[in-house]
């Protein structure tokens, strides 16, 4: 099996020069993200190179999906000014830079929460037929009970390290996890990577854009709600989802998906590089913010 080539700064510089025709625009790697090699090109573009054929397939699909999503959402979706192959079978896209920081750098304001609501609502407007015609795969909903059991074990490690009160997970009981199971017929287009680094946020707290659509699926909308919980906090995420028309069940399911994940991720990072701990701790704090919804809601079987 032939090993895929590794892009170098010279590779990127030559490709960028051939595409922009304006001398040496200056290139430097982007350290955030994973799954593709990403480079800043000058001050106005981002070059993303697929490192393998699976990533190339996802990138080709992403280019088509972004064009479909763009009319439905109130935030910017990156536009490709050039795309093709940088090596046989390996694709690239040169995208315009969406100006702003990230949700890890700027807090989302109340108006920004409305932007997120428009994003979630817009994704629901893309029909399953449209998404499937682009090759967007379906993803089965995850078992919250299985995730809860993993989180219980991880919480014990965190408690021993004085990082977390394991008793807090007792709020989610096995019957509660069963009650928050994904409901049939609720699959929608899901970004599936609504992490802080993929949300472009301006200094005034507005959400200006959403990056990296390569992981999009037809699946459980609670996954995007949970992603927002980790990115912007429980209160902001649930308010945005509620404004987008989601009821208590998917909101609470997304909240608990995020809470369990935050515990598991921090436990996984205890033995890793110390530099990975601050973000994991921040996401744990965001996920475990107390919100009014979980205190007043009594789910019924006929809840939306």
Secondary structure, 3 states (H helix, E strand, C coil): CCCCCCCCHHHHHHHHHHHHCCCCCCEEECCCCCCEEEEEECCCEEEEEECCHHHHHHHHHHHHHHHHHHCCCCCEECCEEEEEEEECCEEEEEEECCCCEECCCCCCCHHHHHHHHHHHHHHHHCCHHHHHHCCCCECCCCCHHHHHHHHHHHHHHHHHCCCCCHHHHHHCCHHHHHHCCCCCCCCEEECCCCCHHHEEECCCCCEEEECCCCCCEEECCHHHHHHHHHHHCHHHHHHHHHHCCCCHHHHHHHHHHHHHHHHHHHHHHCCCCHHHHHHHHHHHHHHCCCCHHHHHCCCCCCCC
